[in-house]
Amino acid sequence: MKSRSYKSFAEIDKDIQIAKLERDIHREKIFLRAEKMKSNFSLSGILKNTMGGGGNNSSSMVMNILNIALPFILKKFKK
């Protein structure tokens, strides 16, 4: 942090208010990133990220594997 000399208390108050607003902005960014991370790790988020490739070969391959494997997995759990 830079060393600064102030000429009035108003300048100090202004810098303190700016620092508080910057802190709040960073806090919100962290919160939004955490929320996005939580949604990405949910089942719907994982499927959405997997299928959201827009015709990507790897995503279509994963979908094919899921379409083949899912019925077998569900049969095992029904027993």
C-alpha positions in Angstrom: 0.0 0.0 0.0 1.2 3.5 -0.8 2.2 6.0 1.8 0.1 9.1 1.4 -0.1 12.4 3.2 -3.5 13.9 3.8 -4.4 17.6 4.1 -7.8 17.1 5.7 -9.9 14.6 7.5 -12.3 14.6 4.5 -9.6 13.1 2.3 -9.0 10.4 4.9 -12.8 9.7 5.1 -13.0 9.5 1.3 -10.2 7.0 1.1 -11.6 4.9 3.9 -15.0 4.9 2.1 -13.4 3.8 -1.2 -11.5 1.1 0.6 -14.7 -0.2 2.2 -16.5 -0.2 -1.1 -13.6 -2.1 -2.8 -13.6 -4.6 0.0 -17.4 -5.1 -0.4 -16.9 -5.6 -4.2 -14.2 -8.2 -3.6 -16.4 -9.9 -1.0 -19.3 -10.1 -3.5 -17.0 -11.5 -6.2 -15.8 -14.2 -3.9 -19.4 -15.0 -2.9 -20.5 -15.2 -6.5 -17.5 -17.5 -7.4 -18.4 -19.8 -4.5 -22.0 -20.0 -5.6 -21.0 -20.8 -9.2 -18.5 -23.4 -7.9 -21.3 -25.0 -5.8 -23.7 -25.1 -8.8 -20.9 -26.6 -11.0 -20.4 -29.5 -8.5 -24.1 -30.3 -8.4 -25.4 -33.1 -10.5 -27.3 -30.8 -12.8 -24.3 -28.5 -13.1 -22.0 -31.4 -14.0 -24.5 -32.6 -16.7 -24.9 -29.1 -17.9 -21.2 -28.5 -18.2 -20.8 -31.9 -19.9 -23.5 -31.4 -22.4 -23.0 -27.7 -23.0 -20.1 -28.2 -25.5 -22.4 -27.4 -28.4 -21.6 -30.5 -30.5 -18.2 -31.0 -29.1 -16.9 -34.5 -29.8 -15.9 -35.1 -26.2 -19.3 -34.0 -24.8 -21.2 -36.2 -27.3 -18.9 -39.1 -26.4 -19.7 -38.6 -22.7 -23.4 -38.4 -23.5 -23.2 -41.7 -25.5 -21.4 -43.4 -22.6 -24.0 -42.1 -20.2 -26.8 -43.3 -22.4 -25.3 -46.8 -22.6 -24.1 -47.1 -19.0 -27.1 -45.5 -17.2 -29.6 -48.3 -17.8 -27.1 -50.9 -16.5 -26.4 -48.8 -13.4 -30.1 -48.3 -12.7 -30.8 -52.1 -13.1 -28.2 -52.9 -10.5 -29.8 -50.5 -8.0 -33.3 -51.8 -8.7 -32.3 -55.3 -7.5 
